[in-house]
Structure formats: C-alpha cells, structure tokens
Amino acid sequence: MQRLFRRAILGGIAGIAASLALLPALGHPVPVLLMGAVLGAGYAVLTGPTPEAYIDNMFTAGAYGVPLWAVISVIALPLFSGQMPEWSAEQMRSHFSVLVGWVLFGLTLGLFTQLLNEVAARVSGPEVEPVAENNSPKKRIVILGGGFAGMTAAECLERELQKDPSVVITLVSETNALLFTPMLAEVAGSSLEPSHISTPLRTTLHRTEFIRGRVTAVDMENKRVLLDASIGGAESCESVLSYDHLVFALGAVSNYLGLSNVQRLAFDFKSLIDAIRIRNHVIEMFERADRERDPEARKTLLTFVIAGGGFAGVELAGALNDFARGILADYPNIRREDVRVVLVHARDRILPELSESLGRYAQQRMEARGVEFRLSTRLADAREGVVVLSDDAIPAETLVWTAGTAPNPLTKTLPLEKDKRGALIVDKTLAVPSHAGVWALGDCAAVVDAKTGKHCPPTAQFALREAATLAKNIRATLEGRPARGFHFESLGALCVVGHQTACAELTIPFVRDKAMRFSGLLAWFMWRGIYLGKLPGLERKVRVLVDWTVELFFPKDIVQTIDLK
Ligand SMILES: Cc1cc2nc3c(=O)[nH]c(=O)nc-3n(C[C@H](O)[C@H](O)[C@H](O)COP(=O)(O)OP(=O)(O)OC[C@H]3O[C@@H](n4cnc5c(N)ncnc54)[C@H](O)[C@@H]3O)c2cc1C
C-alpha cells in the first residue's frame, strides 16, 4: 500500500508538470492540472519504477497520449459541453494540434515520472528492500509456454517474490521470444519486419531461468517435466525438470475440424513463421503470375482465400488485400481485376465479437477495397489449386486457415480434467482441482470468471490479467494464505480492417453491457496508439514506429526472405 501511495504521489506531481504541455491546446488551467495529476498518478501506479528506463517510460507514456486524446478530447469533452463528438475530416484537422499536445503530455509525463522515481530512490531508498539470503531448500516454479500468459506470469512472479530468494522460477518455451500476435497480420502484409513484433524472453525476464525447449510429456505423479531441448538441431537432447509448482501456459493450435486435405494444403496463421511464409508465398504467386500467359491460371495464382471471419481472419484479409493491390505497380503484366482476396465465413456476418453495426461497417469498407465475402458458407475440402466450399469451388493456389483453434495437444496426454474443447479445467483461482501446485491459464485453460461465472475468452487481454492473478495466488499459497478468484471485465476490442481503417468497441467503465463504438481513421489511430503502448520493450516500439513511418513514404517491400521449397 505504501508502495502504491509513493508511486501515486510521484506520478501526480509528474502529471501536474506534464499537463503544462496541454495548456496551450485546452486552456482552463485548474481542471487541466487536476486531470494531469490524476492521469499521472494512475500511470505511475500501474507501471511502477524501473531503474534508468528514461526512454522506455517516455515512449510508453507518449503512446498512451493517442488513446487519451481520442477518449478525452474527441469524445468526453464535447459530450460534457452538450455536443455530439464528431470525427469528420474537418474536425479531425482541428483536433490535430490537441493530439500533438497529448503526445507531448505523455512524453513529458514519462520523463518526469522516471526522474522523480530516480530522485526518490536516492533520497529514501528503492521501493523494495534488498533481498535477504536464506539457506532453506529452494522451491521451483516451472512455467510451460512463453506466450502472453507464460511470460507475464513469470514477470509478475518476479515482482511478487522479489523478497523471497527461496524460490526458483523457470520458464520453458519452444521459442525464445514473446510473439505480439495483434500485429501478426502486419507482418504477413509486409508492413512490419517479423522480428520487430517479437520480444526476447531473456531480455524481459531478469530472475527467471529460461530454457528453450519443447515439453514432450509431464509426469504428474513424480512432479517432473520431460523436455526436448534440441529444437532445430539434428540430435535429440532430452532433459528432465522437477517442480513444486507447475504452470500450464501452452496456448492453442489451429483446429482443422477433421478436414485433413485442408490441414495439408492450407497455411496456419498463428506463429511468426506462418506470417513470414504467407508473405513470401504471396510474392511467389505474383512472380509466377507475372510470366503466366494463360489468363485462368493467372487468376488462380492471384486468388487468396482466407477461412474464418473472426479478428485474425479479417485483419489478415485486410492486410493481404492492401499488400496485393499495393505491389501491382511492380508487376506490369498483372491487372488489378486479376487479384482476388476472398474471405469465407460460416456465419452470416463477420467479427461476431463486435456489435452487428461494426461488423457490417468492416465488411462494407473491405468490400469497397475489393475483398470478396462468402458468408454463411463452410469450407468443405481442398485440392491442389482448388478450394471447395459448401456451395461452390474457387480455383486458388492460396488458402489460409483461421477458422478454428484448439488448446495445445499436449493437454490431451495429461491425466487432468478437460472441457469439451480439450482445455484444462481450473477452479476460480486458476488452480487445477485435486492436483495441489498445478495451475493453468491462457488459451490452454478453461477459465471461468469468479464474479460473473462466465467463461473467459481465449485472448491476450485475458491471458495478461490471468497471469497477474496467478502470480498472486502462487505467492499466497507459498505463504499459506488463501488464493483469490480471478475476475476481469473486458476493456473492449479493436480490429484493423485495412489501410487506415479500424473498428473499436470500448467498454465504458462501471457501466454494464454498454460500449463506445469507433470506426474509420479515429479507430485506426486508437488501434496503433494502444497496441504500440502494449508492445513490450522500448526497442521494439521504436522499430515498429520506424516501420510504420517508412511505410508512409515508400512502397511495400517485395523481397522474398525465405526459400519456400
Ligand atoms: C493472428 C492473431 C491475432 C490476435 N490478436 C489478438 C488481439 O488483437 N487481442 C487479443 O487480446 N488477443 C489476440 N489474439 C489472441 C492471443 O494471441 C492469444 O489469446 C494469446 O496469445 C494467448 O496467450 P497464451 O500465452 O495462452 O498462448 P500463446 O501466446 O500462444 O503462447 C503459448 C506458448 O507456448 C509455447 N509452447 C507451445 N507448445 C509448447 C511445447 N510443447 N513446449 C514448449 N513450449 C510450447 C509456444 O511457443 C508459446 O510461446 C490473436 C491471436 C492471433 C493468432
């Protein structure tokens, strides 16, 4: 509590100082300074101090300036003065100077918060006392999976257990970086460099021991995890890891619903390598189509079918459509009408996670840019060069599957209770019932909200919050205190549907079942601001910002980076 109070005071002071940047745009000194104090205190409480992270703090807080501008200046202030918010092109131009003020506010807030934290640490010592050594035998917490759930669980455990040297935290993952999936479609669409959306686990985690390896089995009786640490190498290198607490955070895989030909011929869209393969394949299709003389064969090469109209499918269709149409100038023998991007979806509207009006808006905007929709249609089969639908067949050389996922198949091998999707059943505290010290979260777990009793969706937004609760609960268990139930209300959802267009539905705090809806350029700004703020690590943020800036001035890159054979 004392820690949070100290952060709030320092953040409040930083917020007051930073809000001077907003005065020229907003006027009204007293309310603006008060608002600065509240925002500064909130920012400092939520982020916490990291020694010498000046640039990181400035960029993170600077990125938050964009959504704050949208929510406060574009929406809340007009509403308070009795007007409806407007985002016509003319209005947006007048809002632009205020946006600059908000970004400056964020940058200054980040800088001042860092400065004040450094001064406070020198004057009254760091937030946390140095850890005292203790010779009792160490307990080992093993986390399986280095995605949103696993990495955040390790980060939160480091924070929770910083005073307890008797615990060793180990994280095992197949990849050595966290993949920031919300930006994966931008890699497939050649807007972002692949490595720029992956954050190295070793750099992010300080106390956690990291092992890159594949979990092959878990011996629950003897509390041991079996690993193959030879990924990519010729020789198998098996090892065993014992645990006191075990956390399953293995995520999900594509589920082809028994369509074996589709599984053989389609691209997955879950990992970084999937996105790289899709991008390279699209370029390959353009290269072949450019020298193809038969018009029908050319059209088949240039038809890209995406199965699934959820977030991943829609974002990918939007990005591929922009990419394919954006590189036409480099291929003189290909006409615009030869290119087809087709989205197949089993329901009668896309984006069922958003309200109907936003789903329809997304569809209209994408259709206007050339994307074709096959709604209320199922993917039935696939053959070389043909995608078979429930009511038709489309000649196409490219099929991407985003229409179904299932929990990681390793869960099937475990002697633990699962739901009908195969997700590990956990109680409200995220503990696996009747196996003390075993926990599960994220996409591989069936998590139920402790307050509402609703099933939590398999999204990064929930995985991050589950990780924070799980870390607190492991600590409580180690200290012999009761664990608490997991509760989180969704903050909303954002989806990019193509160049400079997005849809956003944000939950209004404390107002049940009501949401604010945004679309078009404003929602796209919000998407970029929010996700840039959430992308872990300053270096990655800067790299992504540079990619986005380069994209404004130069055509899409068509260099093939891997050999598809
Ligand atoms: C294209 C796309 C876009 C998305 N966009 C959004 C979005 O905008 N907002 C949102 O909230 N959610 C989004 N999601 C969903 C989000 O990515 C997942 O809900 C989230 O990643 C779940 O986190 P997790 O840690 O449970 O699983 P993951 O992040 O998938 O992590 C699983 C980890 O386990 C590792 N692993 C798997 N098997 C093994 C094994 N046998 N041995 C060792 N390690 C193993 C993997 O390498 C990985 O590191 C998106 C998903 C996709 C695919």
Ligand as a Chemical Component Dictionary entry (heavy atoms), coordinates in Angstrom:
data_LIG
# 
_chem_comp.id                   LIG 
_chem_comp.type                 NON-POLYMER 
_chem_comp.pdbx_formal_charge   0 
_chem_comp.three_letter_code    LIG 
# 
loop_
_chem_comp_atom.comp_id 
_chem_comp_atom.atom_id 
_chem_comp_atom.alt_atom_id 
_chem_comp_atom.type_symbol 
_chem_comp_atom.charge 
_chem_comp_atom.model_Cartn_x 
_chem_comp_atom.model_Cartn_y 
_chem_comp_atom.model_Cartn_z 
_chem_comp_atom.pdbx_ordinal 
LIG C1  C1  C 0 -3.311 -13.551 -35.581 1  
LIG C2  C2  C 0 -3.768 -13.383 -34.172 2  
LIG C3  C3  C 0 -4.165 -12.131 -33.727 3  
LIG C4  C4  C 0 -4.603 -11.963 -32.412 4  
LIG N1  N1  N 0 -4.980 -10.709 -31.999 5  
LIG C5  C5  C 0 -5.358 -10.523 -30.713 6  
LIG C6  C6  C 0 -5.714 -9.225  -30.246 7  
LIG O1  O1  O 0 -5.701 -8.269  -31.013 8  
LIG N2  N2  N 0 -6.072 -9.091  -28.942 9  
LIG C7  C7  C 0 -6.085 -10.150 -28.082 10 
LIG O2  O2  O 0 -6.407 -9.967  -26.902 11 
LIG N3  N3  N 0 -5.779 -11.394 -28.494 12 
LIG C8  C8  C 0 -5.402 -11.607 -29.784 13 
LIG N4  N4  N 0 -5.077 -12.872 -30.217 14 
LIG C9  C9  C 0 -5.171 -13.999 -29.281 15 
LIG C10 C10 C 0 -3.916 -14.084 -28.428 16 
LIG O3  O3  O 0 -2.765 -14.140 -29.226 17 
LIG C11 C11 C 0 -3.970 -15.329 -27.556 18 
LIG O4  O4  O 0 -5.165 -15.341 -26.822 19 
LIG C12 C12 C 0 -2.792 -15.319 -26.595 20 
LIG O5  O5  O 0 -1.602 -15.440 -27.336 21 
LIG C13 C13 C 0 -2.908 -16.471 -25.590 22 
LIG O6  O6  O 0 -1.770 -16.468 -24.791 23 
LIG P1  P1  P 0 -1.129 -17.845 -24.287 24 
LIG O7  O7  O 0 0.085  -17.466 -23.516 25 
LIG O8  O8  O 0 -2.173 -18.667 -23.652 26 
LIG O9  O9  O 0 -0.708 -18.606 -25.616 27 
LIG P2  P2  P 0 0.450  -18.218 -26.660 28 
LIG O10 O10 O 0 0.670  -16.748 -26.684 29 
LIG O11 O11 O 0 0.079  -18.896 -27.932 30 
LIG O12 O12 O 0 1.734  -18.893 -26.039 31 
LIG C14 C14 C 0 1.928  -20.275 -25.976 32 
LIG C15 C15 C 0 3.409  -20.516 -25.776 33 
LIG O13 O13 O 0 3.647  -21.893 -25.526 34 
LIG C16 C16 C 0 4.750  -22.332 -26.294 35 
LIG N5  N5  N 0 4.581  -23.775 -26.491 36 
LIG C17 C17 C 0 3.565  -24.408 -27.110 37 
LIG N6  N6  N 0 3.750  -25.753 -27.055 38 
LIG C18 C18 C 0 4.902  -25.939 -26.397 39 
LIG C19 C19 C 0 5.635  -27.097 -26.001 40 
LIG N7  N7  N 0 5.216  -28.340 -26.279 41 
LIG N8  N8  N 0 6.804  -26.922 -25.335 42 
LIG C20 C20 C 0 7.254  -25.678 -25.036 43 
LIG N9  N9  N 0 6.595  -24.565 -25.366 44 
LIG C21 C21 C 0 5.442  -24.689 -26.025 45 
LIG C22 C22 C 0 4.665  -21.507 -27.566 46 
LIG O14 O14 O 0 5.930  -21.460 -28.226 47 
LIG C23 C23 C 0 4.255  -20.156 -26.995 48 
LIG O15 O15 O 0 5.391  -19.444 -26.570 49 
LIG C24 C24 C 0 -4.636 -13.067 -31.528 50 
LIG C25 C25 C 0 -4.228 -14.331 -31.980 51 
LIG C26 C26 C 0 -3.789 -14.487 -33.284 52 
LIG C27 C27 C 0 -3.337 -15.847 -33.757 53 
# 
loop_
_chem_comp_bond.comp_id 
_chem_comp_bond.atom_id_1 
_chem_comp_bond.atom_id_2 
_chem_comp_bond.value_order 
_chem_comp_bond.pdbx_ordinal 
LIG C1  C2  SING 1  
LIG C2  C3  SING 2  
LIG C2  C26 DOUB 3  
LIG C3  C4  DOUB 4  
LIG C4  N1  SING 5  
LIG C4  C24 SING 6  
LIG N1  C5  DOUB 7  
LIG C5  C6  SING 8  
LIG C5  C8  SING 9  
LIG C6  O1  DOUB 10 
LIG C6  N2  SING 11 
LIG N2  C7  SING 12 
LIG C7  O2  DOUB 13 
LIG C7  N3  SING 14 
LIG N3  C8  DOUB 15 
LIG C8  N4  SING 16 
LIG N4  C9  SING 17 
LIG N4  C24 SING 18 
LIG C9  C10 SING 19 
LIG C10 O3  SING 20 
LIG C10 C11 SING 21 
LIG C11 O4  SING 22 
LIG C11 C12 SING 23 
LIG C12 O5  SING 24 
LIG C12 C13 SING 25 
LIG C13 O6  SING 26 
LIG O6  P1  SING 27 
LIG P1  O7  DOUB 28 
LIG P1  O8  SING 29 
LIG P1  O9  SING 30 
LIG O9  P2  SING 31 
LIG P2  O10 DOUB 32 
LIG P2  O11 SING 33 
LIG P2  O12 SING 34 
LIG O12 C14 SING 35 
LIG C14 C15 SING 36 
LIG C15 O13 SING 37 
LIG C15 C23 SING 38 
LIG O13 C16 SING 39 
LIG C16 N5  SING 40 
LIG C16 C22 SING 41 
LIG N5  C17 SING 42 
LIG N5  C21 SING 43 
LIG C17 N6  DOUB 44 
LIG N6  C18 SING 45 
LIG C18 C19 SING 46 
LIG C18 C21 DOUB 47 
LIG C19 N7  SING 48 
LIG C19 N8  DOUB 49 
LIG N8  C20 SING 50 
LIG C20 N9  DOUB 51 
LIG N9  C21 SING 52 
LIG C22 O14 SING 53 
LIG C22 C23 SING 54 
LIG C23 O15 SING 55 
LIG C24 C25 DOUB 56 
LIG C25 C26 SING 57 
LIG C26 C27 SING 58 
# 
